[in-house]
Amino acid sequence: MVPELPPLPALTRAEGDLVDAYLEVVDLLGKINPSRSTHTYGALRAAQALVGRAEALREALTLMHERGETEVHADTLARALRVLDGERRADRVTVPRARAS
């Protein structure tokens, strides 16, 4: 049985778009990461898609700014990222630790 996830915190639509676009960028960077990828074609496709997702990220932040959402509520957004498995997803962007010999 799958454990029930905690609910997402209340977010504005723009904050939700920001979190979604950020995680999509993180996922793509994880696929591009040369220390974790195994095929150039998959990394190439992810790099090509990165441009569009970076634009979506910029648009979400622009919308927040235009609406007067000048503060980033880091604690709330961090909770949303954790609920959406952001820690595991972001871990793929880092260089793996060296294995002990």
N, C-alpha and C positions, 0 to 999 in steps of 0.2 A: 504494500500500500504506500502511495506517495504521500509524504508529509504535507500538510497544508502550509502554504507560504503566508507570511504576514501580509497584511494589506499594504498597498502602496500608499504613501502619504498623499495628502491633498496637494495637487500641483495645478498651476495654471496650464492652459493648453500649450503656451509657448515653452514653459518649463518641461512639460512632457515631451514636446518636440525636441528640446535641447537634450534631454536625457536619451531619447531614442537615437538621435543623430550621433551623439557622442559614442554610444555603445556600438553603433554600426561602424564608426571610424575605428574604434578600438578593435573590433572583430577583424576588420580589413588589415589593420596594422599587424595583428597577430598572424594573419595569413602571409603577409609580406616578410615578416621577421626571418632573416636568413639563418638565424640560429635554430629555428624551429621548422621551417618549410623543407619540403623534400623535392618539389618540382618547380621549375621556373615558370611554367605556363600558369599554374594556379596563382603564383605570386604576381605574375604580370596582370592577370585578370583582376586581382584584388587591387593592384596599383591603379589600374584604369578606373575602377569603380570608386576609388578613394576621392577622386576629384568631385564627383557628384555628391557624395556624402559630406565632404567638407563644405560644399556650397549649402547643403541643407542645414548643417551646423551653424554656418554664418547667418543664414536666413532666420533661424530660430533665435539667435542672439540679437539680430537686428530687430525682429519683432518685439522681443522683450524690451529692448531699449526704447523703441518708438512708443510703446504702450506705457512708458514711465516705470517699468520694472528695472530700476537702477541697481537694486541690491540682488546679489546672488545668495540665496539661502542655502549655504553649503551643507549644513547639518541635515536639512530636509532632503536635499538632492542626493546626499551621500546615502541616506536611508533608502531612497528610491533605487539607487544604483546597486545597493546590497541585495534588495529584494529581487532585482533583475539579474542577479548573478554577476554583477560588475567586477567583483574582486577576482573571480576565476577568469573571466574574459580578459581583464587587464593584465593578468599574470602572463598571458601568451605574448605580450608585447616585450617583456623583459628577457634578458639573456639568462638561460638556465645556469644554475650553479654548477661549478665544475665537480665532477664525480671524484670522490676520494679513491686513490689508487691502492 
